[in-house]
Every structure is written in C-alpha cells, then in structure tokens.
Amino acid sequence: MSRRSFRIGRSVTGLGLFALRPIRTRERIAEYKGPRIGPKEALRRERRGNRYLYEINPRVTIDGSPRSNIARYANHSCNPNAETYTYGGQVFIRAMRKIKPDEEITYDYGNDYLKHVIGRSHCKCSRCRRRRARKQREARALKKRRMARRRGRARNTR
C-alpha cells in the first residue's frame, strides 16, 4: 500500500487532496514545504500573483509554489476537516475529525485570504455553495409571491 494517505485529484475548485484511506482525528496528513522568504520578498511574490504563500510569522513566509509541495493542493473550506499547525518552524496539515476515503481534505485559509484573494461571494466550498443556493431559492420564492400579489391587485382594480 502507498505511504501517502491521500491523492491529488479533480475538485470543484481545481485540483485538490483526497483521502485514500480513513484518516484518524489529529493524524498528520502533509507538510507545507517550500523556500523560506522574508516579508519584502513575500510581498513582491504576492504582487506577481503567487497564491501559495503561507505566513508563519511577520518575519518568515513559506513559498509553497513548488509542485513538490503536495500540501498546496489542500483547498479552502469554510467548514474544514483539517487544520494547519506550526511545530519547530515547520507547517503541517492534520485532520480535525475522521476523514473518509475519497473525501476532499480542506482547511480554512483564514479571513485575509478569503476576503482579498477568493472573495466571500466566490468561495466554492460546499457550505458556501449551499448557502448561495438557499438564498437564490428564497429570492425566487419572494419574487414569485410578489408577482402573485401584483396579479391579485390588478384583478381587484378592474
């Protein structure tokens, strides 16, 4: 059997990490790897479009853009099943709950990334897609009720 507990596959948001086997709660999944850079270089790379920057602290940022960094494929979710933690200057992803085989591994990227890069209204996690669908259903139902009221008023005024 493979050493890794995940595979890279197609997801709603592009490529993502998917569990190959059941993953236990608090089990380490992957390390976020890449060159360590300072704040000025991180800002320069961010302005050039790099979206794989992981800020450990104000002085150190990991550039996770190399494809050898498997953890970069873990996508954002507002309802995640994994989390990141720092230990000895390294960043790891671990499970917050049991993860079933073929379930996508996701973690919360944080409010700054969500607000400035993804945009709150463009989040494609399952929770946000369900919320947007519910709001659209409610808006259609409200529009239908208003149209019915208008038709009723038009009939009463004749």
ABEGO torsion letter per residue (X at the ends): XBABABBBBBBAAEBBBBBABBBBBGBBABBBBEBBBBAAAAAAAAAAGBAABBBABAABBBBAABAABAAAABBBBABBABBBBBBGGBBBBBBABBBBBGBBBBBBAEAAAAAAAAEAAABABAAAAAAAAAAAAAAAAAAAAAAAAAAAAAAAAX
